[in-house]
Structure formats: C-alpha cells, structure tokens
Amino acid sequence: MKRTESEMLENQWDAENMETDPEVIASYVTYAVDDRRSTATITFNRPEMLNAIPVAAFERVGDLVREAEADDRVKVIVFKGEGEHFGTGADAAELGHYIGYKNGTDKASRRRPSQRQRILPDRNVLSSGFTRPIVESLKATICQVQGYCYGGHFQIALSADIVIASPDAKFTHPAFRYLGPAPQDMYHWIEKMGLTTMKDVMLTMRAIGAEEGERKGLVTKVVERDELDQWVADYAEAIAVMPLDSLMMGKSMMQVVMEARGKGLGAMTGWVGHGWATNVAFEENDWNFLKERRAKGVSAALADRDMRVAPYFRLSNTRSEEA
C-alpha cells in the first residue's frame, strides 16, 4: 500500500518534540469569514508564547489561504495576531526536529540528517506549505502587525500585498542568527527592500523597525496601535468594492510580472539553500543554537546570543535605538 507523504515524513521527524495534534494546531491558528465585509481572517492565537506556533501550524496557514482563495465570499485575507505581538515564527523548541535532528541527548541522535531527509520538508513546509500560497493568492492579502514579526510570521509579511503596522513593530528572521545569512525568501527581500537593506539585516542579524520598514518598502503604512483594527478594516473595505473577477484577474497579471522578474527561481533558493544552511560546520568557538538549546534551554540560549551584540542589533525589546 502506498504511504502518504505525511506517513513517510513521520519516520524522519522527531515527533516527540513536535506538536501535531489537529485540534491543538487549529486552536493556535483560527479562521473566520465575514460575509458582509468579504474578508477572511487568519488569527495567530498563542499570545502566551508571543504567537510562536508549531511547524505544523504554518502548514495550516497555507491550507486556510487556499480555502479562502476558493471561497467566492472572500476578496481579502487578513493575517493578525492576538496579544502584544503578531508572531515570532516557529516554536524554537521544534527547530531542527522537522528535518530529522533528534533530541541530541545521546550520541546516536546527534547524527546530521541526510540531504534527502531535508529536501521534502524544506520544499513542502518552508515554501509550498505556507509562503507560496500567500504569494500566489489571487485574493488580496493584508498583514496587521504589532510588536514582533519574526521568523515565519515575517515571511508572511514579506509575502503579503499590504502590511499595516504599529510603531513598535519589528521585522526580521531569527534564522540569520541561528544559521547566518540563510536563504529565507531572499527574492522577496530584494524585491521589497532592495539588496543593500537585505545585506544589512542578514549580515548583522538585526531587526528593522516599522518606520524604517515603511521607508524601505516592506510596510505599507504605520499607524498607532489603537488604530490598527480600523485601518485594516478600512483597507479591506476599499479593496472589497472591486468586483471579484477584476481583483483576481489583476492579481493574476501581477503574478505574470513577478514570474518575469524571477520569482519562481528566486523562491527555490529558499528550500534548496536551506539544506546548506542547516548543514553548517561549527568551529569550536562558534555559537551553535542546537548545542546551546540542548545545554541551556531555548530562552536562556536566545538571551545569551542577544547579549553578545550591541543593543541596536538585539532582537529583544532591550534594543535602545530604532533604525
């Protein structure tokens, strides 16, 4: 009997260290459609963890985007986060496990996964799983961002049509800190913010603030936090006046232009290059996230890494200067 992809991947995932229960995943990423406003809202609902969500929950995001895209009631898809932050990406406790790294508590479990073990999860989870459906959505997409917008949540913002952010919003990908200038959505970085900004952020591993993001082209508009809901609703309403056919044809033509500019090839660098990035050879004195996580736990490891640089380059709110 032919096995499904999920059944095959279970053999390489470290399932004990990953959350896969469908009911739990659905509680972390909720979905609602407002017929009157022609809007579907995807909400990250794990505020006690700064909306960090399991890897499997990002796959749910992609599934929900496809569902909204096929629903004629919907013209606009809104992404938002409960609590103080939009989201901090995948739960750091799971990082590495989905491509086959085990818990690292014994010598046998520290063996590096083969490249063939990395390819399908990298392609199907990191790319096809959630960013590609957003980039290629023929419905309009809006990110409502407050506080941290890191990791996979930052990839969502890069992929969306419109980003409305509060002044305290910060954007980056912690993978730059774990792995160096990893190839996460380099195409969208360059398209939205330019090569100079991409190099600045990837090489120094800093976050950028909302106002800098607006100047550079990542953020559409910066508004006060207590005005976020209304501004997003107003944008969605303005878009929803357009006939659905016109909207979807227009988004289709945008896709044609993006393909001509190299989107397809550029997107492949994300999952092809990720195999390189997760196969780094660490020297004795290099900071190694997986090793530090094993020794100190996630929170202490990340706090230690943050304190190794000047406040301007830290990912926490201890940063003393906005860009």
N, C-alpha and C positions, 0 to 999 in steps of 0.2 A: 504494500500500500504506500502510495506517495505521501511523504510528510509535507506539512505546510512549512512555510518559511519560519513562522514563529516556533514551531516544534524543533526545527533544525538549529535555530539560534539559541534555544534554551540550553543546548549542550555546551555552548561556549560562554554564555552569560553566567556571572556569579550570582545566581538567583537569590541566594540567601542575603545578599547585600543590596537587593533592588526591590522596589515596591512595584508590584504588577497587578494587584487586586483591582478589577474593573470598577467596583463601587468606590473604592478609595480614590482612584485616579479621577473618576467623574466628579467627586466632591472637591478636588483640587482645581479642576478646570470646568466651570459651569457654562451653560449655554441657554440663551433666551432670545426669542424673536418678538419684536414689537411690530405687529402688522401695520398699525397706524403710521408709524414713522419709517416703515420699510427698512428696519435695522435689526441685524443680529448682533448680539453682544456676547463675546467670549471673555469670561472673567477668571482671573487667577485668584484663587481663594485659599491661600495658605499664609495669611499675614503673620502668624507667629513664627514663620521661617522666612520672613521677608519675601514671601511668594516664590521661594525656590521650590521647584517641583521635580518629581521623578522623571527620568528619561522617558518612560512610557507615556507620561502626561503630555510631552511635546508631540508625540505621535497622535494623541487625541486632538491636539490643536489642529494638525493637518486634516484630520478626518472631519472636524467641525467646519473648517473653512470650505472643504469640498461640499459638505452638506448645505451650507449657506449659499454657495455658488449655484447649486442646482435648485434652490428654492425661489420661485418667482415672486414670493412675497418680499424678498430681500434685495435691496440695492446697495446697502452699506454694511460692512462688517467692522465692528468696533472691538478693539482689544483694551482691556482695563485691568487694574489690579486692586484688590481690597487692601485697606490699611494704608500705611505710610509709604509704601514702595510699589512700583509697577511690578518688579520682579528681579531676582538675582540669578536667573538661569537654572541649570540643572542642579539638583541637590548634590553638593560637593562630596557627600558621603558615598554617592554612587559612581563618581567619576572613575573611569578605567574599567569598571566591572562589566560594562556592556560590550566591550570588545574582548573580554576574556581574561583580564587580570583578576586574580583571585584575591583573597583577603590578606595575603602576604605574611601570614603568621608561621608558615613553615617553608623550608627551602623549596619544596616541590611546587608550592603555589606561587613562587616568585618568578617562575619562568615567563619570559616575554611571549605574548600571543603571536602566532604566525601572521604574516601579512594577509593570508587568505581568510583568517578569522576576523580581520579588521574590515575588509573590503565591503561586505554586505551591510553590516551595521552602520559603517561610516556613510555609505551611499544612501541606505534606506531610512536611517534615523536622522542623521545630520542634515541631509539635503532633501531627498524626496519626502521625508517624513513630515516636515513642518515648514521649512522656509520656501521650498519650491511652490507648494500650493498657494502661499501668500503672494509671492512674486508674480505668479501666473494667474492669480484670481481675476476673473472678468467682472467682479463686483468691486466697488471702491472699498478701500481698507483704511482705517484710522486707528492710530495708537494714542491712547490717553495716558500720559506718562507723568508720574510724580516720584520723587526720590530716586532710588537706584533703578537703573535699567541696564542690567549686566547679563553677560553670557547669552543664553538662548533668547532671553527677552530682548536683548539688544539686537540680535539677529532679526527678530520680528519687527522691531522699529526700522531697521535698515531695509526690510522687505516691503514695508507698508507704503501706501501712497501719501499719507498725511500723518504728521506727528505733531500733536498739541501737547506742550509740556509746561510744567510749573517751573518757577525759577530755581528750585532746589534739585531739579532732575540732573542726574549724572549718567553718562553713557560710556561703556567700554566692554571688553570681553576679558574676563579673568584668565582665559586660556593663554593670553600673551604672557601672563605671569607664571603659569604652570609650565608652558612649553616654548616660550619665546614667540617671535612673530609668526604665529601659526596661521594657516591659510583660511581662516574662517571668513567666508564671504568677502574676500579681497575685491572681487568685482564690484560689489555694491559699495564698499568703502570708497573706491576710486571714483565711481560714478557720482556718488552723493557728496563726497567731501574733498576729493582730489588726492593726488599722490603724496603731496607734502604733508597733509594732515594725517593720512594713513600711516606714513613712516614715523611721524612724531609720536602718535599714540601707540603703535605696535612696538616701537623700539624702546620707548621709555615706560611702557605699560601703565600709563596714566589714564584717568578718566577725563572726559570733557564735560563742561557744564552746559546748561540749557542755552544760555546766551551765545556761547561760542558755537554750539551746535546750530543755532539759528543763522549765525553769520556764515557758517561753512556749508549750509545746505542740508543738514540732517534733520533739523527741526523746522516745521512749517511756521509755528507761532508759539511764543512764550506768553503765558497768561498766569495770573495769580491762582494759587491752588484752589481757593474757594470759588473760582470761576471756571474751573476745568470742565465740570459736567455740562455747564451751559454752553460753553464754546464748542465742545464736541457735538452736543445735540444740534447746535446751530449749523455746524459744518455738515452733519449728516442730513439735516433737513434741506439745506441748499442743494446738496447732491441729489437727494431723492426727488426733487422737482423734475429732473431729467427723465425722459422715457427710458424704460429698461433696455429696450433694443439699442438706443443711442449710446447708453452707458457701456453696454457690453461690446458693441462694435468699436467704440472709442478705445476701450481697454485692449481689445484685440489688436488694433493698429499700433498702440504703444508697444505691445509685445513684439510686433514685427520690427519696429525700430530698435528695440533692445537687443533682439537677436542679431541684427545687422551690426550692432556695436560690440558684439562678442559675449552676450550674456550666457549662452549655452556653454561655451568653452570656459568662460570665467567661473561659472558655477561649479564646474567639475574640479577646479583646483581645491575646492573645499573638502570634498571627500577623498580625492586622490592624494592630496598633500597631507591629509590628516594621518595617513599611515606613517609618513615620515615623522610628523610632529610627535606622534605617540611612541616613537621608537628612538628617542633621544638617548645618546650615550652621555651619562653624567660623570663628570670628573669628581675627584674626592671632595673638593670644597664647594661644589655647585649645590644650590638649593634645589632639592628634589621633593616635589609635592607629595608623591605617593609614599616616599620614605618618611617624610615629616608627618604626614597624616597618620601613618601607622604608629609612629612613636609618640605623638603629642595629641592626636585627635584633630579634627577638622578646624575648629575655631582657633585653637592655640597655634596651629600651623600657619593659618592665614594671617593671624595677628602678628606673628613673628616675621613673616615675609613683608608685611606692610611697614613695619618699623625699621626695615633695612634701608629705606629711602627717605628723602626729604618729604615734608608734609604735602607739598604740591603734587607729588607723584603717588600718594597713597589712595587706595580705593575706598577706605572708610571715611566717615564724616569728620575725621580728625584733620582732613586737609584744611589748611589755613588760608589758602588763596584760590580764588576762582580764576579760570582761564579767561 
